[in-house]
Amino acid sequence: MATQGKWKRSLGAPFPFIADTKAKIMKAYGVKMPIVRLARRTTFVVDTDMTIVRVDSGTDALDPTRAVAAC
């Protein structure tokens, strides 16, 4: 979690990062990979009305630039 906070600060991301340690979000958003208990790398940008405004997955989710710009 400390590493995630440091990464968030280095990006200047204006939104919270969530560590899904209990896999609840992974299951709710359907990003669990078949067979394995891991999620596909996915970034969801959710606005204040709880509407998903952007989804990046796979290699696109590794670069948070578009997610930050969507805010």
C-alpha positions in Angstrom: 0.0 0.0 0.0 2.9 2.4 0.7 4.3 1.7 -2.8 0.9 2.4 -4.3 0.7 5.8 -2.4 4.1 6.7 -3.6 3.2 5.9 -7.2 0.0 7.9 -7.0 1.8 10.9 -5.7 4.5 10.6 -8.4 1.7 10.7 -11.1 -0.2 13.5 -9.5 -3.3 11.4 -9.9 -6.4 13.4 -8.8 -8.3 10.2 -7.8 -7.9 7.5 -5.2 -6.2 4.2 -5.9 -7.8 1.1 -4.5 -5.9 -2.0 -3.5 -8.3 -4.9 -4.0 -6.7 -7.2 -1.4 -9.8 -9.3 -0.9 -10.6 -9.6 -4.6 -14.1 -8.0 -4.2 -13.7 -5.4 -6.8 -12.2 -7.9 -9.2 -15.2 -10.1 -9.0 -17.8 -7.2 -9.1 -16.3 -5.7 -12.3 -15.7 -9.1 -14.0 -12.0 -8.7 -14.5 -10.9 -12.1 -13.0 -8.9 -14.2 -15.4 -10.3 -17.7 -16.0 -8.9 -20.5 -13.8 -6.3 -18.2 -12.1 -7.2 -16.1 -9.1 -5.7 -13.0 -10.6 -7.3 -10.0 -12.3 -6.4 -8.7 -15.7 -4.7 -5.4 -15.2 -7.6 -2.9 -15.5 -8.0 0.8 -14.6 -11.5 2.1 -14.1 -12.2 5.9 -13.9 -15.4 6.5 -12.0 -16.9 10.0 -11.7 -18.6 11.4 -8.6 -22.0 10.1 -9.9 -20.5 6.6 -9.8 -20.5 6.4 -13.6 -17.6 4.6 -15.2 -16.1 7.2 -17.6 -13.1 5.3 -18.8 -11.8 1.7 -18.8 -8.2 0.7 -19.7 -7.1 -2.9 -19.6 -4.2 -5.0 -20.5 -1.1 -3.1 -21.6 -3.2 0.1 -21.9 -3.8 0.0 -18.1 0.0 0.0 -17.4 0.2 3.7 -18.4 -2.1 5.8 -16.2 -1.8 8.9 -18.4 -5.2 8.5 -20.1 -6.9 7.7 -16.8 -5.5 10.9 -15.2 -6.5 12.9 -18.3 -10.1 11.6 -18.0 -10.5 13.2 -14.6 
